[in-house]
Amino acid sequence: MKPLVGAMQAWSCTVISAFAMLILGVLCILFNNNHPELVGGTEDPEDGKEVAATAGMAIAIYALFFCFCGLQGLLHLREGRRGAIAL
């Protein structure tokens, strides 16, 4: 199977997706617990659990990106070990 994206793009997307999942995970936990810094003001959302559910969906999308891009990066590693000429 040939990779669909370049090696640099695949690994960059993998790293960015991992950090995005980490940051959104922390925000999801804080909104789920109705942390006063996030839901305490007049301009802030009132229902932290609903915001946490939306952040959870974003985490699921980033997990799909992480899997796809990680597999693309592994395909590049596999292709490089077989002696393919990289142009």
N, C-alpha and C positions, 0 to 999 in steps of 0.2 A: 504494500500500500504506500502510495506517495503522499508526502505532506501537502496540505493545501496552502499553508502560509509559510513565510520564511522563519528561519530559526530564531532570529533576533525578536521578531514580532511575537512568536509563540512563547518564548521565555519571558519577555516583557509583560505580556498579557497574564501569564501565570503568576508572576510576582505581584503585579498590580491587583489582581483578583484576590490573592491571599491577604494583602493588606486591607483591601476593601471589606472582605468578610470579617476580619478582625475588628476594624473600626466600627462597622455597622453592628457587629455582635455586641460590642460594649454599649453603643447607643440603644440597641434593642433592650438590653437588660435594664439600663437606666430608665428608659421610657416605660417599660413594663412595671417597674417598681414606683412609678410616678415620682421620680426624683424632683425635689423642689427647684433645683436650678433649671430644669428643662420644662416643667409644667407649672411653675409658680407665678409667672407674670401675667399681665393682662393681654399681651399679644401672643402668648404661648398657647399651644393646643390644650384643650381641657381633658381629653380622653387619651391618656398615655398608652393604654393597652392597644388602642386602634393604631396608633403610630408605630408601636412595637410590632404589630402584625404586618404592617406595610414594610417595615425594615426587614422583617423576616422573609418576606417575598423577595426583596432585593438581595438578601443573602443567598437565597436559593438560585436566583439568576446568576449571581457571581460564582456560585459553586459549579454551575453548568459551564461557564466560561473557563473556570479553573481546570475542570476535567478535560474539556476540549483542547485548550491550549497546552496543557501538560502532555496530553497524548500526542499532539503535534510536535512538541519538543522532543519527546521520546522517539518519535518516528525519525526525526533528524539525527538523533544519536545513533539509531540503528542503521540508518542509511550511511552514515559516516564510517561505521565499523566494517561495512562490507566492501570498502575500497572504492566507493563511487567517487568520481572526479567532481569536485565542487568548482563551478565556474563563477 
